[in-house]
Amino acid sequence: MDQSIVFDLDLIAKYDQSGPRYTSYPTAVQFHEGFGEADYRRIAQESNASGDPLSLYFHIPFCDTVCFYCACNKVATKDRSLADKYLQRVYKEMEMQGALFDRSRKVEQLHWGGGTPTFISHDEMRELVRQTRKHFTLLDDDSGEYSIEIDPREALGDTIKVLRELGFNRMSLGVQDFEESVQKAVNRIQSKEDTLSVLQSARDEGFRSISIDLIYGLPFQSLGSFEGTLDQILEVDPDRLSVFNYAHLPERFKPQRRINEAELPSPQEKLDILQMTIEKLTGAGYVYVGMDHFAKPDDELVIAQRNGTLYRNFQGYSTHADCDLVALGATSIGMVGPTYAQNKRTLDEYYDRIDQGKLAVFRGVELNRDDLIRRDVITRLICHFTLNFAAVNARWEIDFQNYFASELNNLSGMAEDGLVNLTERGIDVLPRGRLLIRNICMLFDAYLNSKESKGSFSKVI
């Protein structure tokens, strides 16, 4: 597969619009409160017939301080006692969720996200894993993908050792930027020394994959300053990097109102930073997996992409498409069977539901046949940059060219622009189209022009 990228400024300007990131299809905009606990329970129990393995996601919402760029659901607090109140409800939720799934279904993926998962104490970490083992079947041979999001400021001392003992073998380290002026502007003061200390501890303890998270488009960033951060990151040779575009949406995310818009880099400088980042990382041997993600050629994400088994869900790219994703904690979103289901967002609402002995699911969507077909098409394109008509026809018993006649007609314009190659066999995304993959996928989105979708998404570049 051709994994090169052509950075075409004219095409980027032409296709500069907002659109979904497709961590799900349909997107969360289509979730509705007509889907609730009873629906989720039914689907969860029906899913046992597949015998598929499970993926567990735990949302830990607490942060010691708030990062001004953050758009996640979090609770900024210095009160560490709040964690116990939250975890007690998570244990109760886990008991209810665990009763729905056969214990023969092993947990091949586990992820703690947030917030800041390492906000909780070591004893609380141990108890959370103990409770998980009580209600689900975790693997004991280190073959699973058990990952955690790490804020290096909250993982000093022997935290990494404890996490490894508990079975975690992958981590993502939040860095964003090493430049001091940038860190001050976004209220995330984090020394390079602390970051590298945690990274080295992870290597010493045998973590199998370490990813670094960076953000471009923050206040005071420039082409030169961000290149300096990249150079320092490349010196420590991480397995993966995620380089996210900062979307400034202060009307939606309150902490962003504390960012001075005049201090943000211009749109052109952001594009320059992106181009430099792609050239520098690919020049250093990293493969552009897609959608902000880079990995070494021997990384399991790259191998899965080559093998045609890469998948995408709410945690980003994944190698376990066959897992049902069970989500626990406030605001978390699961994917079980042909459904998506989201928990109550605020702590009070989440606590109230759990204290009543009810699951916290309050909205979701059950996919119809057309949703499933379109999700398959979008997944193939966004993960593999190629789509074979015959493969889709065989899976869904359709004639792709008839079923998607209008979409293919619209895609012809992108073919003329050199984004894709359209043949009788299928669709191949060309090097000029890889950065615009969201635009290509959007042509197959049946909901995108609905009233609910208006103004719901970030810019594609």
C-alpha distance (Angstrom), angle and dihedral (degrees) to the residues before:
residue distance angle dihedral
M1 . . .
D2 3.80 . .
Q3 3.81 103.9 .
S4 3.80 97.2 176.6
I5 3.80 122.9 120.0
V6 3.79 129.7 -143.3
F7 3.81 113.2 -156.5
D8 3.81 103.8 -148.2
L9 3.82 110.8 179.9
D10 3.79 94.0 -168.6
L11 3.79 92.6 54.2
I12 3.80 92.2 44.1
A13 3.81 89.1 53.7
K14 3.80 91.5 47.0
Y15 3.80 93.3 52.1
D16 3.80 96.2 38.2
Q17 3.80 102.6 135.6
S18 3.78 141.4 117.3
G19 3.78 123.1 -88.9
P20 3.81 146.8 147.3
R21 3.80 124.7 -72.9
Y22 3.82 88.1 -141.3
T23 3.77 98.7 -133.2
S24 3.79 79.2 147.3
Y25 3.77 138.2 11.9
P26 2.94 118.2 -121.9
T27 3.80 88.4 35.6
A28 3.81 124.1 -128.7
V29 3.80 88.5 -93.6
Q30 3.80 87.3 76.1
F31 3.81 95.4 51.4
H32 3.81 111.2 114.5
E33 3.79 137.9 -173.3
G34 3.79 91.5 -120.1
F35 3.81 83.8 83.0
G36 3.80 109.5 71.1
E37 3.77 147.3 147.0
A38 3.81 97.1 -55.2
D39 3.79 91.7 52.6
Y40 3.78 91.5 48.2
R41 3.81 93.4 49.3
R42 3.80 91.4 50.7
I43 3.79 94.2 48.9
A44 3.81 93.4 44.2
Q45 3.79 92.6 54.1
E46 3.79 92.1 44.6
S47 3.81 89.4 52.3
N48 3.81 90.6 66.1
A49 3.81 89.1 76.3
S50 3.81 88.6 71.6
G51 3.78 94.0 57.1
D52 3.80 87.8 -147.9
P53 3.81 118.8 158.6
L54 3.79 122.0 -105.2
S55 3.77 137.0 -117.4
L56 3.82 117.9 -155.2
Y57 3.79 124.6 -155.3
F58 3.81 121.6 -169.8
H59 3.80 119.2 -167.4
I60 3.81 113.5 -150.8
P61 3.81 103.1 -174.6
F62 3.81 102.7 -172.4
C63 3.80 126.5 108.7
D64 3.80 128.2 177.2
T65 3.82 90.1 -140.8
V66 3.78 132.8 9.5
C67 3.80 120.7 -113.0
F68 3.79 106.4 -141.6
Y69 3.82 94.5 -137.8
C70 3.81 93.7 54.1
A71 3.81 120.5 121.6
C72 3.81 95.8 175.4
N73 3.79 126.5 112.7
K74 3.79 102.7 -100.5
V75 3.81 145.0 146.1
A76 3.81 115.2 -135.6
T77 3.79 109.0 -150.5
K78 3.80 143.7 140.7
D79 3.82 90.6 -150.1
R80 3.80 105.0 102.0
S81 3.82 91.1 -177.8
L82 3.80 88.7 75.4
A83 3.79 89.0 72.8
D84 3.82 93.3 67.1
K85 3.82 92.4 52.5
Y86 3.77 89.1 51.5
L87 3.79 96.5 44.8
Q88 3.79 92.5 50.4
R89 3.81 87.7 61.0
V90 3.80 91.5 45.2
Y91 3.82 88.9 55.6
K92 3.80 90.4 52.4
E93 3.78 91.2 47.1
M94 3.79 89.9 48.7
E95 3.79 90.7 53.4
M96 3.81 90.6 53.5
Q97 3.78 93.4 44.0
G98 3.79 93.9 45.0
A99 3.79 91.2 55.3
L100 3.81 89.7 61.5
F101 3.80 96.7 57.6
D102 3.80 129.5 64.3
R103 3.79 112.8 -110.6
S104 3.82 88.4 -133.1
R105 3.81 87.5 72.6
K106 3.79 103.0 91.3
V107 3.79 123.1 -147.9
E108 3.80 104.7 -116.4
Q109 3.80 94.0 169.1
L110 3.79 130.3 39.5
H111 3.78 125.9 175.0
W112 3.80 133.6 179.7
G113 3.79 112.3 -161.6
G114 3.76 138.5 161.6
G115 2.93 150.9 78.3
T116 3.75 94.4 -17.5
P117 3.82 113.3 -33.9
T118 3.81 91.7 -166.1
F119 3.81 89.2 59.8
I120 3.82 85.4 92.0
S121 3.82 120.7 80.8
H122 3.79 125.3 -103.3
D123 3.79 91.0 -106.5
E124 3.80 89.8 51.5
M125 3.80 89.7 50.1
R126 3.79 90.3 52.6
E127 3.79 92.5 47.9
L128 3.80 92.7 48.2
V129 3.80 90.4 54.5
R130 3.82 91.1 44.6
Q131 3.79 90.9 52.8
T132 3.80 90.1 46.7
R133 3.80 90.6 54.3
K134 3.80 89.1 48.6
H135 3.80 93.3 59.1
F136 3.82 104.4 25.5
T137 3.80 136.0 36.4
L138 3.79 108.6 -108.7
L139 3.78 120.9 -170.5
D140 3.80 118.6 -108.2
D141 3.81 100.3 -165.2
D142 3.83 99.9 71.4
S143 3.82 90.4 -115.8
G144 3.80 94.3 119.0
E145 3.78 127.2 89.0
Y146 3.79 100.9 -112.8
S147 3.78 109.2 171.4
I148 3.78 140.8 170.8
E149 3.80 136.5 -167.8
I150 3.79 110.4 -121.9
D151 3.79 131.6 -157.0
P152 3.83 100.5 -163.5
R153 3.81 90.3 -146.0
E154 3.81 87.8 63.8
A155 3.79 98.2 43.7
L156 3.78 107.1 60.9
G157 3.80 124.4 125.5
D158 3.80 115.3 25.3
T159 3.83 97.2 -25.3
I160 3.80 92.9 112.3
K161 3.80 91.2 49.5
V162 3.81 90.1 52.3
L163 3.80 92.2 49.0
R164 3.79 91.8 50.5
E165 3.80 90.7 49.8
L166 3.81 88.4 52.8
G167 3.80 90.9 56.6
F168 3.80 104.7 -96.0
N169 3.79 112.4 142.9
R170 3.80 104.0 166.5
M171 3.79 133.4 50.5
S172 3.75 142.4 176.3
L173 3.80 116.3 -144.6
G174 3.79 118.4 -149.4
V175 3.80 109.6 -137.3
Q176 3.84 106.7 141.9
D177 3.83 94.8 174.7
F178 3.81 137.8 -12.8
E179 3.83 94.3 -148.7
E180 3.81 109.8 112.7
S181 3.81 96.2 -144.2
V182 3.80 90.3 53.0
Q183 3.80 92.2 48.2
K184 3.80 92.0 51.4
A185 3.80 92.3 48.4
V186 3.82 92.3 54.8
N187 3.84 96.3 36.7
R188 3.79 95.5 -116.8
I189 3.78 108.8 121.0
Q190 3.78 106.2 -178.2
S191 3.78 125.4 157.2
K192 3.76 122.8 -135.7
E193 3.80 87.9 -129.7
D194 3.82 93.1 59.2
T195 3.79 91.3 46.9
L196 3.79 95.0 49.9
S197 3.80 91.5 44.0
V198 3.79 90.7 58.4
L199 3.80 91.8 44.8
Q200 3.79 91.8 51.7
S201 3.81 91.1 47.3
A202 3.80 89.2 53.9
R203 3.78 90.7 52.6
D204 3.79 92.5 45.9
E205 3.81 90.5 51.4
G206 3.80 93.1 50.0
F207 3.79 104.1 -105.5
R208 3.80 105.1 171.7
S209 3.81 98.9 -149.1
I210 3.79 131.9 25.3
S211 3.79 121.4 -172.7
I212 3.81 126.9 -169.5
D213 3.82 120.7 -146.7
L214 3.81 118.6 -149.1
I215 3.81 131.8 174.0
Y216 3.80 126.3 -151.9
G217 3.80 124.1 -163.3
L218 3.83 96.5 51.0
P219 3.82 124.5 137.9
F220 3.81 116.6 -70.6
Q221 3.78 93.7 8.4
S222 3.78 116.5 140.6
L223 3.76 134.4 176.5
G224 3.79 90.9 -99.9
S225 3.79 97.3 45.1
F226 3.80 94.4 48.8
E227 3.78 91.0 47.0
G228 3.81 86.5 55.4
T229 3.80 90.7 55.0
L230 3.81 90.7 47.9
D231 3.80 91.9 50.6
Q232 3.80 90.5 53.2
I233 3.80 91.4 48.2
L234 3.79 93.0 49.4
E235 3.80 89.5 54.2
V236 3.81 89.4 67.1
D237 3.82 93.3 46.3
P238 3.84 103.7 -138.5
D239 3.80 119.2 -161.5
R240 3.81 93.0 -125.3
L241 3.78 140.1 9.4
S242 3.77 130.0 -157.8
V243 3.80 112.7 -161.3
F244 3.78 108.9 -171.1
N245 3.77 129.1 -165.1
Y246 3.81 111.7 -125.6
A247 3.80 109.5 -125.7
H248 3.79 109.9 -157.3
L249 3.81 105.4 -147.2
P250 3.82 105.2 151.0
E251 3.80 92.0 162.6
R252 3.82 88.6 64.4
F253 3.81 102.8 31.6
K254 3.79 115.2 47.1
P255 3.85 98.9 -157.9
Q256 3.80 89.6 59.3
R257 3.81 89.3 65.8
R258 3.81 86.7 76.0
I259 3.80 90.5 63.0
N260 3.80 114.7 93.4
E261 3.79 104.9 -127.6
A262 3.82 90.7 -154.9
E263 3.82 88.9 64.0
L264 3.81 94.4 57.2
P265 3.81 118.2 104.5
S266 3.79 115.7 -103.1
P267 3.81 119.9 -99.7
Q268 3.80 89.4 -105.9
E269 3.80 92.6 51.4
K270 3.82 89.5 50.1
L271 3.79 89.2 53.9
D272 3.79 90.2 48.2
I273 3.81 89.8 51.4
L274 3.79 91.1 49.2
Q275 3.80 93.0 49.0
M276 3.80 92.2 47.6
T277 3.82 90.7 47.9
I278 3.79 93.2 52.0
E279 3.80 93.0 46.8
K280 3.80 93.8 45.9
L281 3.82 96.1 46.7
T282 3.79 96.3 43.2
G283 3.80 88.5 44.6
A284 3.81 87.9 54.9
G285 3.80 90.2 55.2
Y286 3.79 101.5 -96.3
V287 3.80 119.2 138.4
Y288 3.79 119.2 -131.2
V289 3.80 100.4 -126.2
G290 3.79 91.5 -179.8
M291 3.80 141.3 -99.9
D292 3.83 98.0 48.6
H293 3.83 94.8 -41.9
F294 3.81 127.6 123.2
A295 3.80 127.1 176.7
K296 3.78 141.0 170.7
P297 3.82 116.5 -91.0
D298 3.82 92.2 -108.3
D299 3.82 94.4 48.0
E300 3.80 115.7 120.8
L301 3.82 90.7 -120.4
V302 3.80 91.3 57.3
I303 3.80 91.7 43.9
A304 3.82 90.1 50.4
Q305 3.79 90.2 49.5
R306 3.80 90.9 52.1
N307 3.81 90.7 46.9
G308 3.79 93.7 48.4
T309 3.82 94.1 -117.5
L310 3.82 101.0 106.6
Y311 3.79 115.4 125.0
R312 3.80 137.5 -173.2
N313 3.80 129.4 -140.1
F314 3.80 140.4 145.8
Q315 3.81 91.6 -60.3
G316 3.82 91.0 53.4
Y317 3.80 123.8 -113.6
S318 3.79 116.2 9.3
T319 3.78 139.7 -178.0
H320 3.82 96.0 -148.2
A321 3.78 108.1 74.9
D322 3.79 91.3 156.4
C323 3.82 95.5 62.9
D324 3.79 124.9 102.5
L325 3.81 106.4 -133.9
V326 3.81 113.9 -134.3
A327 3.81 111.9 -165.7
L328 3.80 123.7 -156.8
G329 3.78 131.7 -172.5
A330 3.78 135.3 33.6
T331 3.83 117.4 -32.3
S332 3.82 93.7 -0.9
I333 3.81 119.3 145.0
G334 3.79 123.6 -143.7
M335 3.78 133.0 -167.7
V336 3.80 113.6 -149.3
G337 3.78 121.1 164.2
P338 3.81 111.7 -37.1
T339 3.82 92.8 -20.8
Y340 3.78 146.5 85.3
A341 3.80 119.0 -149.8
Q342 3.80 130.3 -174.7
N343 3.80 129.9 -159.2
K344 3.80 125.9 -133.5
R345 3.78 110.6 -74.1
T346 3.81 106.8 -141.3
L347 3.78 124.2 62.6
D348 3.80 93.3 -123.6
E349 3.81 92.7 52.7
Y350 3.80 91.9 44.2
Y351 3.81 92.6 48.8
D352 3.79 91.9 47.6
R353 3.80 93.5 54.4
I354 3.79 94.6 45.5
D355 3.82 92.6 45.4
Q356 3.80 88.1 54.8
G357 3.80 89.3 56.5
K358 3.80 91.9 -109.5
L359 3.76 131.7 125.2
A360 3.80 112.3 -105.9
V361 3.83 94.4 -126.1
F362 3.79 108.3 129.7
R363 3.78 104.5 161.3
G364 3.77 142.4 9.4
V365 3.76 143.1 126.5
E366 3.79 136.7 -104.6
L367 3.79 109.9 -142.0
N368 3.79 120.5 -126.6
R369 3.79 123.7 -147.7
D370 3.81 93.6 -89.7
D371 3.83 90.3 50.2
L372 3.80 90.6 52.7
I373 3.80 93.2 48.9
R374 3.80 92.9 48.3
R375 3.81 91.9 45.2
D376 3.81 89.0 54.2
V377 3.81 91.6 50.0
I378 3.82 93.7 47.3
T379 3.81 91.6 45.8
R380 3.81 92.8 51.8
L381 3.80 91.3 50.2
I382 3.81 99.3 43.1
C383 3.81 93.6 43.8
H384 3.79 103.6 36.3
F385 3.82 106.1 17.6
T386 3.80 89.4 -133.2
L387 3.79 137.0 79.2
N388 3.79 128.7 -166.0
F389 3.80 113.7 -151.9
A390 3.81 93.2 -152.4
A391 3.81 92.4 55.0
V392 3.81 92.0 52.8
N393 3.80 91.6 43.7
A394 3.81 91.6 52.6
R395 3.79 94.0 48.1
W396 3.80 97.5 46.2
E397 3.82 102.4 24.0
I398 3.79 93.5 -123.9
D399 3.79 137.0 123.8
F400 3.82 100.6 -116.1
Q401 3.79 95.7 -158.4
N402 3.79 91.9 53.0
Y403 3.83 96.1 38.7
F404 3.80 92.5 50.3
A405 3.80 99.2 29.6
S406 3.81 94.7 131.0
E407 3.81 92.7 44.1
L408 3.81 91.4 51.3
N409 3.77 89.7 48.6
N410 3.81 89.9 53.7
L411 3.80 90.0 45.8
S412 3.79 90.4 58.8
G413 3.81 89.2 77.8
M414 3.81 89.9 56.7
A415 3.79 88.5 48.7
E416 3.80 89.6 54.8
D417 3.82 88.7 51.3
G418 3.80 91.1 52.8
L419 3.81 96.7 -112.2
V420 3.81 95.2 118.7
N421 3.76 140.9 13.5
L422 3.83 112.3 -132.0
T423 3.79 117.0 -160.0
E424 3.78 137.9 158.5
R425 3.81 86.0 -97.4
G426 3.77 99.6 52.9
I427 3.80 148.6 -81.9
D428 3.79 125.8 -45.4
V429 3.79 119.8 -172.7
L430 3.79 108.9 -136.3
P431 3.84 126.1 -144.7
R432 3.83 90.5 -94.8
G433 3.80 90.2 54.0
R434 3.78 101.1 49.2
L435 3.82 94.9 85.0
L436 3.82 88.8 46.4
I437 3.80 96.2 49.6
R438 3.80 90.7 122.8
N439 3.81 89.7 60.1
I440 3.80 90.5 50.9
C441 3.79 92.6 49.2
M442 3.79 91.1 47.4
L443 3.81 89.9 67.7
F444 3.82 88.4 67.5
D445 3.83 94.9 47.2
A446 3.81 109.6 108.2
Y447 3.82 93.2 -168.2
L448 3.77 102.7 46.6
N449 3.78 96.9 100.3
S450 3.79 94.6 45.7
K451 3.80 120.2 119.6
E452 3.81 91.1 -112.8
S453 3.79 92.6 56.7
K454 3.79 96.9 55.3
G455 3.81 111.5 115.6
S456 3.82 93.7 -4.0
F457 3.78 100.8 115.5
S458 3.79 142.2 63.6
K459 3.80 127.3 -118.4
V460 3.79 114.0 -77.2
I461 3.83 91.9 -129.5
